[in-house]
Amino acid sequence: MTPRNDGQEQSLEERVLERCRSAGVRLVLVEACTGGLLCGRLTQVPGASAVVERGFVPYSDESKVEQLGVPLELLQAHGSVSAEAAEALARGALERSRADWAVAETGIAGPGGGTPHKPVGLAFIAVMRRGGAAAVERHVFAGGRAQVRDAVARRAFALLLERLSVES
């Protein structure tokens, strides 16, 4: 945590917004696992509208195809919970927004829906700069639905901060 002007520690969301503001960066968020948690956490912080350009919550495969242009063939070949899907979601969001950076995640929060190859807690997180390559991570987070969603959100914000440090 980073200290704020009032002596309190800065939250992860405050650090994300501050870093984006200082870099002049606008974000588009794609939340196929957390269902709006990232956007909700960012917009709890005053001034978030200077950074958050828009968000998508494409839970169904149809919405991924219709809203973000993810090829149905890609979803059929790799599944909606895959590195390929996360990258395609980020790319589609940048193409359909005025944002500079995209954060996209897809996963299985549980309690059901897991398989031996794709267990509950599996998530893929992609961070992509307009015109750049996506950084995609695979994680298997422990815990119940709330813990998985929280872990996905925290890691997505941390990955964005890492990428901003490298590429801005």
N, C-alpha and C positions, 0 to 999 in steps of 0.2 A: 504494500500500500504506500501511497505517496501522500505527504501532508497537504492539507488544503489551507487556504488563507485563515480559516477560523480555528486552526489547530487540530481539526478532526482528520481522520484518515480518508483519503479519496477512494471511492469504490472503483471496482473494475470498470463499470459502465461510465463513470465520470472520467476515468483515464482514457477510455476509448473516445469519448466525445471530445475531450480536450485535445487529444492527439490529432483527430480528424479535423477539428476546427483550425488548429495551428497549421496544418498542412493544406487547408482549403479543400478537403476531401468530402464528397457526398457518398453515402452508402445506400445500397439496395440489399435487402435481406430476403433470403429464401428459406422458409422454415417448414420442411417436410417431415420433421421429427418433433420439434418443440411447439409447433402450432401457434407461433406468435410471441413466444416467451422472450426472444431476443429483442424484438421491436418493443414489446411492453416494458422491458427493463430499461432500454435506452430512453424511451419517451417518458419515463418517470422523472428523468433528470431535466430541470428547466434548461431551455435552449437547445434541446435535441433537434428541433425542426431545422436548425442550421446545418445539420449533418444527415439525418435520416431522410432520404429522398422518397423511398417507398418500400413496401414489403409485400411478399407473396407467401401464401400458405397453401401450397399445392399438395394436399394429402393423397388424392387419387392419381392414378396413372393418367387418366383423361385430363385432369387439370394440369399436370406436368406438360403434356403434349399441347393442350389448347392455350394455356397462359404463357408458357415459356418456350414453346417450340422444341421440346425434347423429342428426338425421334422415337417413335413407338418401337422401332426395331432395336434401338439401343436398350430400352427398358426390357424388351423381351429377351434379348441376349444376355444382359448382365443383371437385370433386376432393378427395381427402383431404389433399393438400398445397396449401392455400389459406388466405387470411386468414379466410375464413368458417369453415373447419374448425377452425382454431386457436382462434377465439373460441368456437365451439360446444363444443370440448373443455374449455376453461376454465370455461364456464358449467355444463356437465354435472358437472364435478368438484366445483364448489362446491355444487351441488344434492345431491350424493351423499357429502358429507363434512361435517365440523364445522369446517373450516378457514375462515380469514378472507380469505385470498388464494390465488389459483390462478396457477400458472405452467404454461403449456401450449406445447408445440412440436411441429411436424410438418415433415418435410422429406425430402430425397433425399440421403442421405449418400454414396451411390455404392458401388462404382465404376460400377455400371450403374443403370438405371432412369430416367435423364434423357431428356428430349425437347428439341427446340428451344425450346418455350414454357416448359418446366419442367426446367431443366438440373440436372445433378448439382451439389450445393452449395446449392440453393435451400432456404430454410427460412423458416417463419413462426413467430413467437414472440408469444404473447399473455400479458399479465399483467392480472389482474382482481381487484378487491376485491369482496367480497360486497356486493351492492346497488349496485355501481358499473358504469361502462362499462369495456370492455376496451381496453387499449392494445395494438395489434397492429403488429408490424414485419415487413417482408419483407427478407430478405438473400440474397445469393448469395455463399457462402463458398468460397474457393479451397482446393485441396489434396486429399489423399486422404481416405478414409473417417475415419480417426482425427482428422485435422486439422479436417474439417467438424464432426464430433461435438463436439470440444473447443471450436470457435468458437461453436457453437450454445449449449453450456453456459455459456461465459463471457458471451455476450451476454444470455442469459436472466437470469443472476444480476445483471448490470449494469442491465438494464431493471427488474428487481424493485427494486433499490436506488433507482433514479431515481423510480419510482412511489411507493415508500414515503416518500420525502422530500417528494413533492408532496401525497400524500393522507393521511398519518398525522399 
